[in-house]
Amino acid sequence: MTRLAGFALLLIAAAAALALYQIKFEVAALEDELDATHRRIVAHEEAIQVLHAEWSYLNRPARIADLARRHLGLQQMSAEQILRIDRLPERPVQAVALDGTAAGATLGGAE
């Protein structure tokens, strides 16, 4: 009986050793995968920092003003172009009835 118990304990110990060896290999593979993932994350973070720097460089107000001047033909406003709101001319508002027909009206309600 002791031989059978000793043999059973030897089999259990061998199975435990094999299981431990298998788990060690799986853990090593997972650690390698984790390291690779961490390296990819760091690379992406560095790329994001470069893109933020490039975005800041491209959005400089002086650069945008120069591009607007060259490509849009915009000019600075003169003082004569600035009006108070009460000096703006009234413009007609097109009202649409519920049945889909249009009825003309002005902003002040004068018809």
C-alpha positions in Angstrom: 0.0 0.0 0.0 2.9 2.4 0.7 4.3 1.7 -2.7 1.0 2.6 -4.3 0.8 5.8 -2.2 4.4 6.7 -3.1 3.7 6.1 -6.8 0.5 8.2 -6.6 2.5 11.0 -4.9 5.2 10.8 -7.5 2.5 11.1 -10.3 0.9 14.0 -8.5 4.3 15.8 -8.2 5.1 15.2 -11.8 1.7 16.5 -12.9 2.2 19.6 -10.7 5.6 20.1 -12.2 4.3 19.9 -15.7 1.4 22.3 -14.9 3.8 24.7 -13.3 6.1 24.6 -16.3 3.1 25.2 -18.7 1.9 28.1 -16.5 5.5 29.6 -16.6 5.5 29.5 -20.4 2.0 31.1 -20.6 3.1 33.9 -18.2 6.2 34.5 -20.2 4.2 34.8 -23.4 1.7 37.2 -21.7 4.6 39.3 -20.4 6.1 39.6 -23.9 2.7 40.6 -25.2 2.3 43.2 -22.5 5.7 44.6 -23.2 4.9 44.9 -26.9 1.6 46.5 -26.1 3.3 49.0 -23.8 5.9 49.8 -26.5 3.0 50.5 -29.0 1.3 52.7 -26.5 4.5 54.7 -25.9 5.0 55.1 -29.7 1.4 56.3 -30.2 1.7 58.8 -27.3 4.9 60.2 -28.9 3.1 60.4 -32.3 0.2 62.3 -30.6 2.7 64.7 -29.0 4.3 65.4 -32.4 0.8 65.9 -33.9 -0.1 68.4 -31.1 3.1 70.3 -31.8 2.4 70.4 -35.5 -1.2 71.5 -34.9 0.1 74.3 -32.7 2.6 75.4 -35.3 0.0 75.4 -38.1 -2.5 77.3 -36.1 -0.3 80.3 -35.3 -2.4 83.5 -35.7 0.3 85.2 -37.8 0.4 82.2 -40.2 -3.4 82.1 -40.5 -3.6 85.9 -41.0 -1.0 85.6 -43.8 -2.8 82.7 -45.5 -6.1 84.6 -45.3 -4.5 87.7 -46.8 -2.9 85.7 -49.6 -5.7 83.3 -50.5 -9.0 85.0 -49.4 -8.3 88.6 -50.4 -9.6 89.8 -47.0 -9.0 93.3 -45.9 -9.1 94.9 -42.5 -12.4 96.6 -41.6 -12.6 100.4 -41.7 -14.3 102.5 -39.1 -17.0 103.4 -41.6 -18.1 99.8 -41.9 -19.1 99.6 -38.2 -22.6 100.6 -37.4 -24.8 100.7 -34.4 -27.7 98.1 -34.6 -30.4 100.8 -34.7 -28.8 102.2 -37.9 -29.1 98.9 -39.8 -31.8 98.9 -42.5 -34.8 96.8 -41.8 -35.1 93.8 -44.1 -38.2 91.9 -45.0 -38.9 88.5 -43.3 -40.6 85.8 -45.4 -43.3 84.1 -43.2 -44.7 80.7 -44.2 -48.2 79.8 -43.2 -49.1 76.3 -42.0 -50.7 75.5 -45.4 -47.3 76.1 -47.1 -48.2 79.4 -48.7 -45.8 82.4 -48.3 -46.9 85.7 -46.8 -44.5 88.7 -46.8 -44.0 90.7 -43.6 -41.4 93.0 -42.2 -39.5 92.7 -39.0 -41.2 95.6 -37.3 -44.6 94.1 -37.9 -45.6 96.9 -40.3 -47.4 95.5 -43.3 
